[in-house]
Amino acid sequence: MARELKRKYRHTVRFTEDEYNQIHADMASIDCLSTAKYIRLKVLGTKRTPSISAEPDIKVSRGVRNQINQLTKQISRLGSNYNQIVTKYNTSCNAVKKNGDPVISTKATYWYMQRLAEITEQVKDKQEQIINLISNL
């Protein structure tokens, strides 16, 4: 089922400035942040794009959605940093010097674990901010 939903075709459309402004005004009126979703909604109708509705259950301001999107991006970046640190650590753990001693030291291991703990706390903080934004709706 997930394969059915994957969008692999792309089409470029050009708009005049007035058309572009009208699209973004309409998007704001239904609180839709994605131009692609909006255009699919208009072209295909609401039955084929259930993720967008002209009357959402909860009205969320564009500013709150932007804040949530920014926090989500920050969490994603932190996750990327986390993965890079784990990969570097794992690579270092398997490396050995010519004499057979491990390349990574206890001090380096501590640094890696400390950095991962810091990133984990930052992710928790961002998640808490998102939860607070949503709970205040």
Order of alpha helices (4+ residues) and beta strands (2+ residues): alpha-alpha-alpha-alpha-alpha
